[in-house]
Amino acid sequence: MSPRRTLRWLPLHAAAALTVVICLFPVYWMVATAFKPSRDIQSYEPRLIPEEWTFEHFRTAVQADGFALFWRNSVLVTLGAVVLALVVALGAAYAVARLRWRGRRQFVLAVFIAQMAPWESLVIPIYIISRDTGMLDRLPTLTLVYFMITLPFTVVVLRGFIAGIPPELEEAAQVDGCTRVGAFRRIAFPLLAPGLMATSLFGFITAWNEFTYANFLIIKQQDSRTLPVWLSSFQTTFGTDWGATMAASTLFALPALVVFLALQRHVTSGLTAGGVKG
């Protein structure tokens, strides 16, 4: 690469590096604060790198009342919503991508509108419905809400991905004696791995980090709360314990980070196929 071309790209590289630093610095500060002693956290001279490292805040967070329970609640709600969204969206996406039926275009339009709608605008209607049906303060209610939030995106991505698989592959399998369901299960389904990974990652992160609905729908039954709501009230008799709060937040972020690192190879291809096909 010539020096002139290098100079031409230098501002873009500098802007990209600055963007990365701005995005990652809050995460770094959270993790660094979790390892700092309490006296350094309250110091008037903040330090980027802790002079002393301690695991005391992590012990405080893990041993706090409700941490294990709320962790379990978050895992159950998140996994339940992701599995439900994948099962329902897979059938809907296949019907839209492979079959021709009356109202198909209107259904696709409705899915896109649901995807674009701000879900925060439905907090009050969903709260009223949950209250009138006796579904407040229950984990299955949160699971259904998160399933509803992630379903449109899952349908859109899987629709595009199924449309990108040549139908002749399934037709050849049917000629050899497979049923339509058998041909899909043996031929098309294994090819959907990137799309399934991409939608699973989106659903997991969305449900794992969601705060608004968990705060509004779980009011009286404290044992049904999830970790985001619990983190917002992590206090002691002396005020907010910032060290323990940052430690708990670091532990809370680890599952999403692990899932992203495990699935990130499939995310780009899954989102690209879902966005341009069909």
Salt bridges, closest charged atoms under 4 A:
GLU51 OE2 - ARG47 NH1 3.10
GLU52 OE1 - ARG39 NH2 2.76
GLU56 OE1 - ARG59 NH2 2.83
ASP132 OD1 - ARG131 NE 3.20
GLU170 OE2 - ARG98 NH2 2.86
